[in-house]
Amino acid sequence: MPNYTFVVNGKSVTVDAPADLPLLWVLRDKLGVHGPKYGCGIGVCRACTSHLDGAEIQPCMKPVVECAGHSVTTIEGLASGDDLHPVQQAWLEQDVAQCGYCQPGQIMAAVALLKQTRNPTDADIDRIANVCRCGTYFRIRQAIKRAAELLNEQGVPATN
């Protein structure tokens, strides 16, 4: 099998895997990164949402060959040491999680949204479309709005 080298949460990794193996299985089974969750395997539920070079992806649909030479960020790589990312902080403040299964993907999708839209409307947030079986959508919306406030207070500009 070929080797693929890329960065995961700031660390360079090399994995021996079939080219078409989904990144989700590389992360979970070969690298022990368990934040991205398996939900549907077809990119619909978005429980595995992560970032590739800063852009949102669903690792269940991304072959490892397409990650070589790139940078992958999962929920494990979002905080800076002991300092939570503002979205993670807002999630705690708003007490979003019930079962918590979808939360890493929800948070990563929210981070991607807030990179593009610093003051999202309810419609912007609803377009995230991650599935939460517990139905915590109202608290997710509140947390994203709170995270936007925190980012604005920090003076972090959107990228658009």
N, C-alpha and C positions, 0 to 999 in steps of 0.2 A: 504494500500500500504506500501511496505517496505521503510525504510530510508537508504540513502547512504551518507556516509561522505567521502569527498575528499577535496583537496586543489585546489582553483581556483585563479590564479594570486596572490599567496602568502597568501591567506586567507582560513582558514578552513570553509567549508560549509557542511550543512546537508540538503538533499532534500528528500522529500516524493514523490516517482514516481514509475511507473511500471518498472520492471527490463529491459524490452525491449525498453523503451523510448530512442530515440537517444539523445546523449549528446547535440547535437545542440539545441534541443528544451528545454532541461534543462537549458542550458546556457542562451538562449534568453528569454524564457517564464517564467522560475521560478527564475532565478538569475539576469535578466536584463543586461546581458552581450551581447551587440549587435554587436561587432566587427566581429565575424564569421558570414558570410552571407549564407542564403539559396540560392542555385542556382539550383541544379538538384536533390538532395536527394539520389543520387546513387554513390557518391564519384568520379564522373568524372570531374566536372567543377573545383572543389577544392577551391571554394570561401569561404568555411568554415574552411580551413586548420588551425589547431592549433597544440599544442604539448601536449603529454601525457608522463610525466617523461622525457621530453627533446626530445622525438621522434615524428616525424611528424605523424599526424592522420587527418582523415576527420571525424569530429564530427557527420555529418549526418548519418554516418554508424556505429558509435561506441555506443553500448548500455550503458546506465548509469551504469548498474551493473558491467561492466568491468572497471569502473573508481574508484570504491570504494577503498579507501586506497592509491590512487595515486595522482599525481599533474598534473593539467591541466594549460597550459599557452595559453592565447589568445593574440591578438594584444594589448589589454588593459594592459597586464602585462609585455610587452616587455621593455618599458622604465624603467629607474631607477630614480624615482622622475621626475624632470624636464629635466634630461639628456636622450636624445633619444638614442636608440640602434643605432649602426653604420649603420645598414640596413635602419632604418627609416630616419636617417640623409642623407644617400645617395639618398633615394627616393625623398627627398625634393630638394637636390642639383641638381638632374637630371630632376626635374619637371615631374615625371613619370605619375601621375594620370591624367586621363581625367574625366570620370564619377566617378571613385573611388570605384565602387562597389566591384571589385575583389581584390583591393589592400591589405586589411588585410590578405587575404589568400596568395597572392603573396609574401608579406613580410615574413610571417611565413614560407613559403616554402623556401624562399631565406636564412633565418636564419638557417634552417635545412641543406640546401646544404652547407653553409659556415662552419658549424660545422664539416662537413666531408671532404670538399675540399676547402682549403684556397685560391687556385688560380684556380678557375674553368675556363674551356674552354667554348667556345660558345656551344659546344655539351653537356657539363655538364649542362649548364644553360637551354638549350632547353629541357632537360629531365625532368625539373620541371613540365612541361605540364599543368600548371594552365591556364584556359581559360580567355582571356581578350577580351571582345566583342568590345572594342574600338581599339584594335590592337596596343597597346603601347609596343609591345615586344622588339623593338629596345631600347627604353628607359629603360625597365626593365633590359635588358642585361647590359646596361651601368651602371645602378644603382648597380647591383650585383657586377660588377667589381670594382666600386668605393667603395662599402662596404668592399670588400676584401682588398683593399688598406688601408682603415681606420682600419680594424681589424689587419692587418699586422703592421701598424704604432704603434698600441697600444700593440703589442707583444702578442696578444691573439692566442694561438696555436689551431689548428684544433684538433678534438678528435680522428682521425683515426691513 
